[in-house]
Every structure is written in C-alpha cells, then in structure tokens.
Amino acid sequence: MDGQEPQSGNGYIENRTFDEIEVGDTAALEKRLTLDDIKLFAIMSGDINPAHLDDDFAKSTRFQEVIAHGMWGGALISTVLGTELPGPGTLYLGQTLRFRKPVRLGDVLRVSVRAQAKDEAQKRITFDCLCTNQNGETVIEGQAEVQAPTEKIRRPRTVLPRVRLAERAHLHEMLSAAEHPAPVSMAVVHPVDEVSIMGAYESARQGLIRPVLVGPKAKVHAAAEAAGVDIAEFELVDVPHSHAAAAEAVAMTRAGRVEALMKGALHTDELLHEVVKRDTGLRTERCLSHVMAFDVPTYPRPLFITDAAINIYPTLAHKKDIVQNAIDLAHAVGLTSPRVAILSAVETVNPKIASTVEAAALCKMAERGQIRGGVLDGPLAFDNAVSEAAAAAKGIDSPVAGRADILVAPDLESANMLMKQLTYLADATGAGLVVGARVPIVLTSRADDAITRMASCALALLVSEQQKRARA
C-alpha cells in the first residue's frame, strides 16, 4: 500500500489499522476556502480577530485582505487523520505546525498526511503533514502523532446537517445607505420601557436619529436607568400619559419640530388615532399603509411586504395607495424600478376570488399611469412571485414572477401571517415603517431587536430625505 491514498466510499467510512499501515502511506483531501468557512470557524472557535472578519481592518494588515484562521488548516489535517488515514478509532496525541503562508479567500488547499514512523510497542504512528495551495506553495507543514486503531471499523458515514448562515446583509445595507444624510429628528412617543429607550439610544449612537423623548419624565428616566443608558443629551418633553404623548408628538411634527415619529410603549391605535385626525393629524391625500422590509436568508434581495398593520380589508382604491406607498419606499432605499407582485391564491383571474380581479385592475392602473415607478404583475401566487423555477413550471412569462421586490398581500390577515411565517420559519428579519403620512412613522414591536429598530430608523431617515427632495 506504499504511497497509496485510501478512499472511503459507497456511503461508508472505513479505517486502516496499525498493522495495515506502512511507512510511506499517504492520504489527502482538497478544500476551497470560502467566506462561509471563515465565519463558521469564527462561530465555532469564538476567534473574531478582525484580520479574518473585517475587510477594512484586513486592508491595513500586511496581507491586505481577509485570510483564514491558521487553525482552519490544522482542522483539515485532523479531518484527514480522523476520516481517511488511519480513520475511525484514531486518537490524536500531539501536533506541531508551522504556518508558512496565509490562506486567502478562494485558495484551494491540498491537505496531505504521510506515515513517517511507526512505534510497534505503543501502536503509535507519526505523520508528516503538509498543506499546499493551488500554486503548489507550502502553506502549513508539521507533524502529528496518533494512536492508531488496532481493530477494523466500517460504519455508515454520518450525514451532517446543512448550515445556513443567517446574514442580515440587506438590513446592514440599509444602515449603510443611511450613513450620509444628517440624522433625522424623531419624536419617540411614550418611551417608558427598556426596549423603547434602547431603540432610540442605539439609533442615536448610529447617527440615524436625533431623538426627542415624549412621555412622563419620571417613567422615561426610570426606563433609561433600567436599560443602563444615559439620556441626558436627549431632549425630553414631559407629558402626563400616553394619550398626551401621542397628541404632543403629532403637534410637534405639524409644527416642524421633528421630521419622523417612533412608537414607544403605547398601542398602535393610540398613536395612529392622533395621526389620522383630519384637522390636526398628519394625513395626506393617500391612505396610510405599513411596509416591512425583510432580509430573508434564502432570498437574494430585500423583500418588501405590505400591508400587515393598518388596512384590514383594503378596497381597490386603498390598494392603489398601498402599492404606490411601497414603491416610493423602495425608491428611497435605491430601487429605481421595483418589481411588484400582487398576491392571491392563484395566478389566473377568477371572478369568484376578488383579490385576483383587483390584482388585474391594479396592473391596468399601472399601465395607464395611475400607479408610477414600478413594474406590476398579478395575480401571482406566492411561489410564482418568489421562485423563478415555480413560475417557469407554470409557464408564467413575466418580468416580476420569481424576482419580486415587493409583495402586496390581499388583506391584513394574509400579510401578517406571511410576515410572521418568514420571521419564525425562515429566520427573516424585518424593518417596519408606516408611510403615506406627512412623515415616516417607525412602528416597532416589543419583540424587535436592536438591529431591527435601527434598520427601521434608517428607513425613516431615507424616506424623510426623499420627502425633503420632493418638496425642494
């Protein structure tokens, strides 16, 4: 067997016993380094050295780019020893490694071991270990000492679960897109719990908002103390209760003192009751609607869903505004011609299903210029809206099908269920905003984490900037 590389196959993993191995026997594997490999190794090891994870920092090092953790290569050596030569039953006793060159993204490592010496008395084998890159350059070299198995082992290969890194790339893009405009002045309405205070505090630290806290002074300070944050630099408007906080925040907005609103620890209806008042509220010619900007790990682009919070059973006229509001929001984050899928249960017009008829009418409105700035198609079932394969299987030829940027649900119930399914079953994270009023309104939930609240504030900042440009 001298110089041969053992192969385990047919769904089984099999070892080579001490007696079967001869000096000179070898085994090897090849592995290309990906960004996911680096992130997974960092998660498992806890090694978050910025040389491996931070592009900007890595550019300042002598390597000029992100490189693999050194022990990633060491782990691959362990893989060869534990799965190929000697294989199952091997006990690692010691390892010496010398790191000669960095492993860069895209490098293909050939990891090989060669039996160098055998200790008959203790059944130990010393292996020379070598890792080379695709250019034949030595990256890692060293030796490993193992206790080799003395009994034959042949077992079915363990099928490992697939690992999906749930990145928040699109939400971070929203935060990045909002880095350039000045912070938006935002009234935080009744922030008397830790979650509300932290949302305002973190967003202010990111330079997204200049918060004006509107609520009972004692309760606001108590919430800040419980959250462990200093709000001394924030303006605080003292009002007796949540009803007064909503009314005062809306009045401040009408007076031009603030440019956006954020819901704190009060019910949504309580805030919106003041917003929609005809004479003293923040209404425009459009109806208000809610849009969620979702980051779905399995979807290649941001996904906007509307309306899950305001309009329960919207009419066709309401849906026209809901669609236009969502398109305008998409424009604010940089989508020049968003693809809008009008959802229903089926992709054909059926007079017995009102949502299919309204979907067709909305598309005709877009053709006639009553809805502007996006590409509409509908009715589309959910699968046809987000999967090109599903659309092709049903013969749907559409610029929207399979590539939707915006999903318009038939009613609040279906939109709300869709949002929660994505959140709890697809590991999606969303940032929500109420649009269609004079100013953007951040509609938070008690379950929202810091990144969600900050992304919602970033959306509000971008929409506010868009509104300023429109008025200019």
C-alpha positions in Angstrom: 0.0 0.0 0.0 3.1 2.2 -0.1 2.3 5.7 -1.4 -1.4 4.9 -1.9 -4.3 7.2 -0.9 -7.2 5.3 0.7 -10.7 6.0 -0.4 -13.8 5.5 1.7 -16.9 5.4 -0.4 -20.3 3.9 -1.0 -21.7 5.8 1.9 -19.3 4.2 4.4 -16.3 5.4 6.3 -13.6 2.8 7.0 -10.3 2.9 8.8 -6.8 1.5 8.3 -5.5 -0.4 11.3 -2.0 0.0 12.7 -0.9 -3.3 11.1 -2.3 -2.3 7.7 -0.4 1.0 7.5 3.1 1.1 6.2 5.6 3.9 6.4 5.1 6.0 3.3 1.3 5.5 3.0 -0.5 8.8 2.3 -4.0 10.3 2.3 -5.2 13.7 1.2 -8.2 16.0 0.6 -8.8 19.2 -1.2 -10.8 22.1 0.1 -11.5 25.6 -1.3 -11.7 28.4 1.3 -15.0 30.4 1.2 -16.2 33.3 3.3 -18.7 30.9 5.0 -15.8 28.7 6.1 -14.2 31.7 7.8 -17.4 32.7 9.5 -18.3 29.2 10.6 -14.9 28.7 12.1 -15.2 32.0 13.9 -18.6 31.0 15.3 -17.3 27.6 16.5 -14.0 28.9 17.9 -15.0 32.3 19.2 -12.0 33.8 17.3 -13.3 37.1 16.0 -9.9 38.5 15.1 -10.7 41.3 12.6 -7.9 40.1 10.4 -10.3 37.3 9.5 -13.7 39.0 9.5 -13.3 42.8 8.9 -12.5 43.8 5.3 -11.5 47.4 6.3 -9.1 46.2 9.0 -7.7 43.5 6.9 -6.7 46.0 4.3 -4.4 47.7 6.9 -2.5 44.4 7.5 0.5 43.2 5.6 -1.8 40.7 3.8 -4.1 43.4 2.5 -7.2 41.2 2.6 -9.1 38.8 4.8 -7.3 35.5 5.5 -8.3 32.2 7.1 -7.7 31.3 10.7 -4.4 29.4 10.9 -6.1 26.5 12.7 -8.6 26.1 9.9 -5.9 24.3 8.0 -5.0 22.4 11.2 -8.6 21.3 11.5 -8.4 19.9 7.9 -5.3 17.9 8.9 -7.4 16.4 11.7 -10.1 15.6 9.2 -7.7 13.5 7.1 -6.3 11.7 10.1 -9.8 11.0 11.6 -11.6 10.0 8.4 -9.0 8.6 6.0 -5.7 7.6 7.5 -5.8 6.0 9.9 -9.5 6.9 10.0 -12.2 6.0 12.6 -10.8 5.0 16.0 -7.7 7.2 15.7 -6.7 9.1 18.9 -4.8 12.4 18.4 -1.8 12.6 20.7 0.2 15.6 19.5 0.7 18.1 16.7 3.3 20.6 15.7 2.5 23.1 12.9 4.5 25.8 11.1 2.4 28.4 9.2 4.4 29.4 6.1 1.9 31.4 4.0 -1.6 32.9 4.6 -4.7 31.1 3.1 -6.8 33.6 1.2 -10.4 33.5 0.0 -10.7 31.2 -3.0 -7.5 29.3 -2.3 -7.7 25.6 -2.8 -5.8 23.7 -0.1 -4.4 20.2 -0.7 -4.1 18.7 2.8 -2.0 15.5 2.9 -0.5 13.2 5.6 2.3 10.7 5.1 3.1 7.9 7.6 6.7 8.8 8.7 7.4 6.3 11.5 5.7 3.5 13.5 6.1 2.6 17.2 5.2 -1.1 17.3 5.2 -1.2 21.1 2.7 1.6 21.7 0.8 1.3 18.3 1.6 4.9 17.6 2.3 6.5 14.2 4.0 9.8 13.4 2.7 11.5 10.2 4.3 14.3 8.2 1.5 16.8 7.5 1.5 19.2 4.5 -0.9 21.8 3.2 -0.2 23.4 -0.2 -2.2 25.9 -2.2 -3.3 25.8 -5.8 0.1 27.2 -6.8 2.0 24.4 -5.1 3.2 26.7 -2.4 3.6 25.3 1.2 1.1 26.9 3.5 1.3 24.7 6.6 3.7 21.9 7.5 4.4 19.9 10.6 3.9 16.5 12.2 1.2 14.7 14.1 1.4 11.8 16.4 -1.6 9.5 16.8 -2.6 6.3 18.5 -3.7 4.1 15.5 -6.7 1.8 15.8 -5.9 -1.9 16.1 -9.4 -3.2 15.1 -11.2 -2.7 11.8 -14.0 -0.2 11.8 -16.5 0.3 9.0 -19.5 2.5 9.6 -22.1 4.4 7.6 -21.0 8.0 7.0 -22.7 10.5 9.3 -24.8 12.9 7.3 -24.2 16.3 8.6 -27.0 18.9 8.8 -26.8 21.8 6.3 -25.7 25.0 7.9 -27.2 28.3 6.7 -25.6 31.5 7.9 -28.5 33.9 8.6 -26.8 37.1 7.5 -28.5 40.4 7.9 -26.8 41.8 4.8 -29.7 43.7 3.4 -30.6 45.4 6.7 -27.0 46.4 7.1 -27.1 47.8 3.5 -30.0 50.0 4.6 -28.0 51.2 7.6 -25.0 51.9 5.3 -27.2 53.7 2.8 -28.4 56.0 5.6 -24.8 56.9 6.6 -24.6 60.1 4.5 -27.6 62.2 5.3 -27.8 64.1 8.6 -29.7 62.3 11.3 -33.5 62.7 11.2 -35.2 64.4 14.2 -37.6 61.9 15.6 -40.2 62.1 18.3 -40.2 58.8 20.3 -43.7 58.5 21.7 -44.1 57.3 25.3 -40.7 55.6 25.7 -41.3 54.3 29.2 -39.9 50.8 28.8 -36.4 49.5 28.3 -37.0 48.3 24.7 -38.2 51.7 23.5 -35.4 53.6 25.2 -32.7 51.2 23.8 -34.2 51.5 20.3 -33.8 55.3 20.5 -30.5 55.2 22.2 -28.8 52.7 19.7 -30.3 54.5 16.7 -28.9 57.8 18.0 -25.5 56.2 18.6 -25.5 55.1 14.9 -26.2 58.7 13.8 -29.6 57.8 12.4 -31.8 59.9 14.5 -31.9 62.9 16.9 -34.4 61.6 19.4 -36.9 63.8 21.2 -38.4 61.7 24.0 -42.1 62.5 24.6 -43.6 61.0 27.7 -43.9 61.2 31.5 -40.5 62.4 32.7 -40.2 60.1 35.8 -41.2 57.0 33.8 -38.8 57.8 30.9 -35.9 58.3 33.3 -36.8 55.1 35.2 -36.8 53.2 31.9 -33.4 54.6 31.0 -32.0 53.6 34.4 -33.3 50.1 34.0 -31.8 49.9 30.5 -28.4 51.2 31.8 -28.2 54.1 29.3 -27.6 57.9 29.7 -30.2 60.0 28.1 -29.1 63.3 29.5 -28.2 64.7 26.0 -31.6 63.9 24.6 -34.5 66.4 24.6 -37.3 65.2 26.8 -40.8 66.6 26.6 -42.7 65.9 29.8 -46.4 64.9 29.3 -48.7 63.1 31.8 -49.6 60.0 29.9 -49.6 58.1 26.6 -52.6 59.9 25.1 -50.9 63.2 25.7 -47.6 61.9 24.3 -49.3 60.9 21.0 -51.0 64.2 20.7 -47.9 66.2 21.6 -45.7 64.3 19.2 -48.1 64.8 16.3 -48.4 68.5 17.1 -44.6 68.8 17.2 -44.5 67.2 13.8 -47.1 69.6 12.3 -45.0 72.5 13.7 -41.9 71.2 12.0 -40.0 70.5 15.3 -39.5 66.8 14.3 -39.4 65.0 11.0 -40.4 61.5 11.9 -42.2 59.5 14.7 -41.4 56.3 16.5 -43.9 54.3 18.5 -42.8 53.6 22.1 -44.7 51.7 24.8 -48.2 52.5 23.7 -50.7 50.8 21.5 -50.5 51.4 17.8 -54.2 52.5 17.6 -53.5 55.1 20.2 -50.7 56.7 18.1 -52.5 56.4 14.8 -55.7 57.9 16.2 -53.8 61.2 16.5 -52.0 60.8 13.2 -55.2 60.3 11.1 -57.2 63.2 12.6 -58.5 65.2 9.7 -57.8 68.7 11.1 -54.9 68.2 13.5 -53.2 65.0 12.2 -50.7 64.1 9.6 -52.9 62.8 6.8 -52.1 63.3 3.1 -54.2 62.5 0.0 -53.1 58.9 0.3 -54.2 56.3 2.9 -51.6 55.2 5.4 -50.0 51.8 5.0 -47.4 49.7 6.6 -44.4 48.2 4.8 -41.9 45.7 6.1 -38.5 45.5 4.5 -37.4 41.9 5.1 -34.0 40.3 4.9 -34.7 36.6 4.1 -31.6 34.4 4.2 -32.8 32.3 1.3 -33.9 35.2 -0.9 -31.2 37.1 -2.9 -32.7 40.6 -2.5 -34.6 42.7 0.1 -38.3 41.8 0.2 -40.9 44.4 1.0 -44.3 43.2 2.2 -47.4 45.3 2.6 -49.8 45.9 4.4 -49.8 43.9 7.6 -50.7 46.5 10.2 -53.0 49.3 9.0 -55.6 48.4 6.4 -57.6 45.3 7.4 -59.6 44.7 4.2 -58.4 47.4 1.8 -60.6 48.4 -1.1 -59.2 48.7 -4.6 -58.7 52.5 -4.0 -56.8 51.7 -0.8 -54.7 49.1 -2.6 -53.7 51.6 -5.2 -52.3 53.8 -2.4 -50.7 50.8 -0.7 -48.8 49.9 -3.8 -47.7 53.4 -4.5 -46.5 53.9 -0.9 -44.4 50.7 -1.1 -42.9 51.7 -4.5 -42.0 55.1 -3.1 -40.3 53.4 -0.1 -38.4 51.1 -2.4 -37.2 54.2 -4.3 -35.9 55.7 -1.1 -33.6 52.7 -0.5 -32.3 52.8 -4.0 -34.6 50.5 -6.1 -35.3 52.6 -9.2 -37.9 50.3 -10.7 -39.1 47.8 -8.1 -40.9 44.6 -9.3 -44.3 44.4 -7.6 -46.2 41.1 -7.2 -49.9 41.4 -6.4 -50.6 38.3 -4.5 -53.5 35.9 -4.5 -54.1 32.2 -4.1 -53.8 31.6 -7.8 -52.1 33.2 -10.8 -55.2 33.5 -13.0 -58.1 35.9 -12.9 -61.1 34.2 -11.3 -64.2 36.3 -10.7 -65.0 34.2 -7.6 -61.7 35.4 -6.0 -62.0 39.1 -5.6 -58.2 39.6 -5.0 -57.4 38.2 -8.5 -59.8 40.7 -10.1 -58.3 43.6 -8.1 -54.8 42.4 -8.9 -55.6 42.7 -12.6 -57.2 46.1 -12.1 -54.0 47.4 -10.3 -51.9 46.2 -13.2 -54.1 48.1 -15.6 -53.9 51.2 -13.4 -50.1 50.9 -13.7 -50.3 50.7 -17.5 -52.5 53.9 -17.5 -50.1 55.8 -15.2 -52.3 55.8 -12.2 -49.5 53.9 -10.3 -46.0 55.0 -11.1 -42.4 54.0 -10.6 -42.7 50.2 -10.5 -43.3 47.1 -12.7 -46.5 45.4 -11.6 -47.8 41.9 -12.3 -50.7 39.9 -10.8 -52.4 38.0 -9.7 -49.5 35.8 -8.7 -49.4 33.1 -6.1 -46.6 33.4 -3.6 -44.5 30.6 -5.1 -44.7 32.2 -8.5 -43.8 35.6 -7.1 -40.5 34.5 -5.4 -39.4 31.4 -7.3 -38.3 31.5 -11.0 -38.5 27.8 -11.1 -42.1 27.7 -9.9 -43.0 30.5 -12.4 -41.3 28.6 -15.3 -43.1 25.3 -14.3 -46.4 27.1 -14.7 -45.4 28.8 -18.0 -45.6 32.3 -16.5 -43.6 34.8 -18.6 -43.3 37.9 -16.6 -40.6 40.5 -15.6 -41.9 40.2 -12.0 -42.5 36.4 -11.4 -39.8 34.8 -9.4 -38.0 38.1 -8.8 -40.4 40.2 -6.9 -39.1 43.1 -4.8 -42.5 44.0 -3.3 -45.3 41.6 -2.3 -48.7 43.1 -2.0 -51.0 40.9 0.1 -54.8 40.8 -0.4 -55.5 41.9 3.2 -54.0 42.5 6.6 -54.6 38.9 7.7 -52.6 37.3 4.9 -49.9 39.9 5.1 -49.5 39.5 8.8 -49.3 35.7 8.6 -46.8 35.9 5.7 -44.6 38.2 7.8 -44.7 36.0 10.8 -44.0 32.8 8.8 -40.9 34.4 7.3 -39.8 35.6 10.7 -40.3 32.4 12.7 -39.8 29.7 10.0 -37.4 31.3 7.6 -35.2 33.2 10.1 -36.1 36.5 8.3 -35.5 39.9 10.0 -37.6 42.9 9.0 -37.7 46.6 9.5 -41.1 48.3 9.5 -42.4 51.7 8.6 -45.8 53.4 8.2 -45.9 55.5 5.1 -48.4 57.7 3.4 -48.5 60.3 6.2 -46.7 63.6 6.1 -43.7 62.0 7.9 -42.5 58.4 8.2 -43.6 56.6 11.3 -41.5 53.8 12.9 -44.0 51.2 14.1 -42.0 49.0 16.5 -42.9 45.7 18.2 -41.9 44.6 21.7 -40.1 41.6 20.0 -37.9 43.8 17.8 -34.2 43.5 18.4 -31.7 46.3 18.2 -30.7 45.8 14.5 -34.4 45.8 13.5 -35.1 49.0 15.3 -32.0 50.7 13.9 -32.9 49.5 10.4 -36.4 50.9 10.8 -34.9 54.2 11.8 -32.6 54.0 8.8 -35.7 53.5 6.6 -37.3 56.5 8.2 -34.2 58.6 7.6 -34.1 57.7 3.9 -37.9 58.3 3.4 -37.5 61.7 5.2 -34.7 62.7 2.9 -36.8 61.6 -0.1 -39.7 63.8 1.1 -37.3 66.8 1.5 -36.1 66.4 -2.1 -39.7 66.1 -3.3 -40.6 69.4 -1.6 -37.5 71.2 -2.8 
